[in-house]
Amino acid sequence: MTLLSTRIEPSLETMAVKVRPYWSPRKIGHIIFLLVHAIVFGLPNTAAVRETTNNIYSEIDKLEKDHPNTTLFVLGDFNSIELKLPRFKQCKDQLSALGSRC
């Protein structure tokens, strides 16, 4: 396990960890988990929410550019923000995280 980055700001905390499980297929070299804790209060379209969302997008872009052939999971509580990531599948509740709807 390798710690790739950490970011601590007033409205956002992130940590990126790269792992290489022994059991993973050969074509998946590494797996990156981006852990996100967004601390945003207010209406969904405020400047603070937009800034936090843009910071998450920039963190994801940086990881994808630095590690192009890696599987990336973005994990966090996104109740206060709406992420629009076309290449990702978003699971919003515990049931879907278990695979029933995701």
C-alpha positions in Angstrom: 0.0 0.0 0.0 1.3 3.4 -1.0 0.0 6.8 0.1 -0.2 8.9 -3.1 -1.6 12.2 -1.8 -3.5 13.9 0.9 -5.3 17.2 0.8 -6.8 19.1 3.7 -8.8 22.3 3.1 -11.6 23.9 5.0 -14.3 22.3 2.8 -12.5 19.2 1.6 -10.3 16.4 2.8 -8.9 13.8 0.4 -6.5 10.9 0.6 -5.4 8.7 -2.3 -4.0 5.2 -1.6 -2.6 2.8 -4.2 -2.8 -0.9 -3.5 -1.7 -4.0 -5.4 -3.7 -6.9 -4.1 -2.2 -10.4 -4.6 -5.4 -11.8 -6.0 -6.0 -9.1 -8.7 -5.9 -10.1 -12.4 -2.7 -9.4 -14.3 -4.3 -6.7 -16.5 -5.2 -4.6 -13.4 -1.8 -3.6 -12.1 -2.9 -1.4 -9.2 -6.0 -0.1 -7.6 -6.3 3.5 -6.4 -8.9 4.5 -3.7 -9.6 8.2 -3.5 -11.3 8.8 -0.2 -13.2 12.1 -0.1 -14.8 13.9 2.8 -16.6 17.0 1.6 -17.7 19.5 4.3 -20.1 21.7 2.5 -23.1 23.5 3.9 -25.7 25.5 2.0 -27.6 25.3 -1.3 -26.4 22.9 -4.0 -25.5 25.7 -6.4 -23.4 28.0 -4.1 -19.9 29.0 -4.8 -18.5 26.8 -2.0 -20.2 23.7 -3.4 -18.9 24.5 -6.9 -15.4 25.1 -5.6 -15.4 21.8 -3.7 -16.7 19.9 -6.7 -14.0 21.4 -8.9 -11.4 20.4 -6.4 -12.6 16.8 -6.4 -12.6 16.9 -10.3 -9.0 18.2 -10.3 -7.9 15.5 -7.9 -9.5 12.8 -10.0 -7.9 14.2 -13.2 -4.5 14.4 -11.6 -4.7 10.7 -10.5 -5.9 9.6 -13.9 -3.1 11.4 -15.7 -0.4 10.2 -13.3 -1.7 6.6 -13.3 -3.4 6.0 -16.7 -3.8 2.2 -16.5 -5.0 1.9 -13.0 -8.5 1.2 -11.6 -9.8 4.2 -9.6 -12.5 4.1 -7.0 -13.8 7.4 -5.5 -15.3 6.8 -2.1 -17.1 9.3 0.1 -20.2 10.9 1.4 -21.6 12.9 -1.5 -25.0 13.9 0.0 -24.3 17.6 -0.1 -22.7 17.7 -3.6 -23.6 16.2 -7.0 -20.7 14.8 -9.0 -21.1 14.3 -12.7 -18.5 11.8 -13.8 -19.4 10.1 -17.0 -16.8 7.4 -16.8 -17.8 6.4 -13.3 -20.8 4.5 -11.9 -22.2 6.3 -8.8 -23.8 4.2 -6.0 -25.8 6.4 -3.7 -26.9 4.1 -0.9 -25.7 1.1 1.1 -27.9 -1.4 -0.9 -26.4 -0.3 -4.2 -22.9 -0.5 -2.7 -23.6 -4.1 -1.9 -24.4 -4.8 -5.5 -28.1 -5.0 -5.6 -28.5 -1.8 -7.8 -25.0 -0.8 -8.7 
